[in-house]
Amino acid sequence: MELLPGDRENLAIQTRGGPEKHEVTGWVLISPLSKEDAGEYECHASNAKGEATASAKIHVVESLHEVAPTKGREC
């Protein structure tokens, strides 16, 4: 069964105008984050000009030691 944003107490969807005129910016807040929140999240948008889809993956770690440093940065 797929859950909707309103079905989860730790998930909030936010939107606001901008950054450009006639644009809307949206984001998801997951708080508190837990291992159960790991996975792929998708955003679907549509209007008279067309449709767009984007996705992102969340990997939850217990500590920063589980994250590999990126080139040029040290943890």
C-alpha contacts under 8 A as a table, 3 or more apart, distances in Angstrom:
res1	aa1	res2	aa2	distance
3	L	7	D	6.01
3	L	8	R	7.62
4	L	7	D	5.35
4	L	8	R	7.44
5	P	8	R	5.88
5	P	11	L	6.27
5	P	12	A	6.88
5	P	13	I	7.27
6	G	9	E	7.30
6	G	11	L	7.56
6	G	12	A	7.77
8	R	11	L	5.62
9	E	12	A	8.00
10	N	29	L	7.96
10	N	30	I	5.53
10	N	31	S	5.12
10	N	32	P	6.14
10	N	33	L	7.69
11	L	28	V	7.01
11	L	29	L	5.71
11	L	30	I	4.62
11	L	31	S	6.56
12	A	28	V	5.79
12	A	29	L	5.15
12	A	30	I	6.61
13	I	26	G	7.26
13	I	27	W	6.00
13	I	28	V	4.70
13	I	29	L	6.43
14	Q	26	G	5.52
14	Q	27	W	5.40
14	Q	28	V	6.27
14	Q	29	L	7.69
15	T	24	V	6.66
15	T	25	T	5.53
15	T	26	G	4.15
15	T	27	W	6.50
16	R	24	V	5.65
16	R	25	T	5.44
16	R	26	G	6.52
17	G	20	E	7.85
17	G	21	K	7.74
17	G	22	H	7.49
17	G	23	E	5.94
17	G	24	V	4.43
17	G	25	T	6.06
18	G	21	K	6.02
18	G	22	H	7.04
18	G	23	E	4.90
18	G	24	V	5.11
18	G	25	T	5.97
19	P	23	E	6.44
19	P	24	V	7.22
19	P	25	T	7.08
20	E	23	E	5.46
30	I	33	L	5.68
33	L	37	D	6.40
33	L	60	V	7.86
34	S	37	D	5.49
34	S	38	A	7.49
34	S	60	V	6.93
35	K	38	A	5.62
35	K	60	V	5.58
35	K	61	V	7.68
37	D	58	I	7.49
37	D	60	V	7.62
38	A	57	K	7.45
38	A	58	I	5.01
38	A	59	H	5.19
38	A	60	V	5.81
39	G	57	K	5.54
39	G	58	I	5.34
39	G	59	H	6.75
40	E	55	S	6.82
40	E	56	A	5.68
40	E	57	K	4.27
40	E	58	I	6.33
41	Y	55	S	5.53
41	Y	56	A	5.43
41	Y	57	K	6.20
41	Y	58	I	7.81
42	E	53	T	7.08
42	E	54	A	5.78
42	E	55	S	4.28
42	E	56	A	6.61
43	C	53	T	5.58
43	C	54	A	5.28
43	C	55	S	6.15
44	H	51	E	7.48
44	H	52	A	5.99
44	H	53	T	4.61
44	H	54	A	6.80
45	A	51	E	5.65
45	A	52	A	5.26
45	A	53	T	6.36
46	S	49	K	7.61
46	S	50	G	5.63
46	S	51	E	4.15
46	S	52	A	6.30
47	N	50	G	5.52
47	N	51	E	6.51
61	V	64	L	7.29
61	V	66	E	6.27
61	V	67	V	7.56
62	E	66	E	7.20
63	S	66	E	5.82
63	S	67	V	7.72
64	L	67	V	5.38
64	L	75	C	7.56
65	H	68	A	7.47
65	H	75	C	7.96
69	P	73	R	6.13
69	P	74	E	5.75
69	P	75	C	6.13
70	T	73	R	5.56
70	T	74	E	7.38
